[in-house]
Amino acid sequence: MKLDPKVHTDWEIAQASEDNMKTVYKLGEELGLTDEELLPQGHYVAKVDSEKLLNRLEGSPNGRYIDVTAITPTPLGEGKSTTTLGLLQGMGKRGKKVTGAIRQPSGGPTMNIKGSAAGGGMAQCIPLTRFSLGLTGDINAVMNAHNLAMTALTARLQHEFNYGDKSLERRNLKRLDIDPRRVEIGWVMDLCAQALRKIVIGIGGKRDGFMMESRADIAVSSEVMAILSVARNLKDLRERMGRIVVAFDKRGKPVTTADLEVDGAMTAWMVEALKPNLLQTIEGQPCFVHAGPFANIAIGQSSILADRVGLKLADYHVTESGFGTEVGFEKFWNIKCRLSGLQPHCAVLVTTIRGLKCHGGGPPVPPGKKLDPAYFQENVDWVEKGAENMVHHINIIKKSGINPVVCINAFTNDTKREIAAVRRIADEAGARVALSEHWEKGGEGALELADAVIDACEDESTFDFLYSQESSLQDRIETIATQVYGADKVNFLPEAETKLEKLEKDEEARNMLVCMVKTQLSLSHNPDLKGVPKGWTLPVRDILTYRGAGFVVPVTGKISLMPGTASDPAFRRVDVDVETGRVTGLF
């Protein structure tokens, strides 16, 4: 049964499509996977043993590599996942062997205001319920591995402070002399729980732990998730797990998971999670789902392993980066590609008329509330003014040396004059441009986009990184701020400046990659500044170090590692049909 996305919800369309899904055995056969490489998790979801597959196909060529990114989004998102899946379907309609890689949704936004990141309308990843509610347990494994480190740390603090050296000796433990004021990590959970941003733990007697301030972050911001995103194999993951810094001792020396002797057990939680998950679009194209979202507070990329697998199995592989080009694409460009050694051929810049209107003078788009009626009326002036933001993003992609394709992600209320304005401005900026109606029409609606991407992949690329790894950390941060965000300069606040001075003298830290924390809602650090802000300074208020992932993490503006749940969250509409067991209301 074909449903109409203008009338039916995403979950209704997904459930109707699931009645005609390919089994994972069929998907595996079409991809050329062996029985040992395909690890079914039921009939319609599988894990893929990437290590065995990449060893078998080591000498075979890679397909064309395509990244999907976006303009500066509204809080509603501009449809990167929907476009990624629509592009897979459109290329499938053109007879191309294509795979995709998207990120596993976090339970936080799924149960809050943004949805499950499964796409939308006639361009979705299925089975939707399995995709949205835990999938094969990767995020649960990340939570358990991370919280095991925190459990080991707090237990050691309890024994060192509450019981003394004799207790440690009986357990064959050495004193780590941890400074409880310099604990670097908190707990994690996969929900938006603002009440846990600042907590006190260990309340009670000495048998109840060591009393101290702590916090909870959202699970996908964990360094363990970052390691899952960038690990090349199990050996690499195991080595990185032991380098995670959980605290500092009273002399200022890092205390790692290896010092706590918990890194092996943490890795044990992650063995199965390291294998990418195989699902499909509603039109049957294979799509890998691996690693987590939130490029504003994390790396926000589908995993290196998922991309390496997809590139070996298909002629074209489409991957997704979080939020806008200055956030997700910058990390794809300068972190992910540097670590993977892969070079992209093309980047798709997802653009919406709604997003351009917001940047061109339209009313605010508050999360979780109805869109202002002005967005449903033609306003070419707003579109043209807001297109300055789109051009800025086109130029960011061009700085990398690869070819931008502007995808006008069509909404049903967009007008011909508004679309024509975007086409003209994108063309003048030196980008290919394609209108795509994948949300309404699926693969048939994405043929113009598919053709533009296939064409762009044949152009010569001069891909190169934005900066040299030999440059100082300060130079790299300032280069990202000025050349990508458009800031005039960077202001390192006292705490960040002190940390930066120490890191510049630390050879290991100087060799780490810069992974910025910044709002996704503006090119600047201030989410209220739309379009292309001018004459501003980027404040860096803190610098974190993720030594396992290999990241130096400058924190800009007011941004939290634990998002909050809105007043009208999605969970109010999610339920279960007790007759069929099917979940309803997932957007």
Secondary structure, DSSP 8 states (H G I E B T S, - for coil): ----TTTS-HHHHHHHHHTT---HHHHHHHHT--TTTEEESSSS-EEE-HHHHHHHTTTS---EEEEEEESS--TT---HHHHHHHHHHHHHHTT--EEEEE----HHHHTTTS--SSEETTEEEESHHHHHTTTTSHHHHHHHHHHHHHHHHHHHHHIIIIIHHHHHHHTT-----EEEEEE---EEESS--GGGSSEEE--SSGGG---EEE-EEEGGGSHHHHHHHH--SHHHHHHHHTT-EEEEETTS-EEETTTTT-HHHHHHHHTTTTS-EEEEETT--EEEE-S---TTTS--B--HHHHHHHHHH-SEEEEEBSSSIIIIIHHIIIIIHHHH----SEEEEEE-HHHHHHHTT-----TTS---GGGGS--HHHHHHHHHHHHHHHHHHHHTTSEEEEEEE--TT--HHHHHHHHHHHHHTT-EEEEE-HHHHGGGGGHHHHHHHHHHTTS------SS-TTS-HHHHHHHIIIIII--SEEEE-HHHHHHHHHHHT-HHHHTSEE--B--SSSSSS-TT--SS--S-EEEEEEEEEETTTTEEEEEESS--SS----SS-GGGG-EE-TTT--EE---
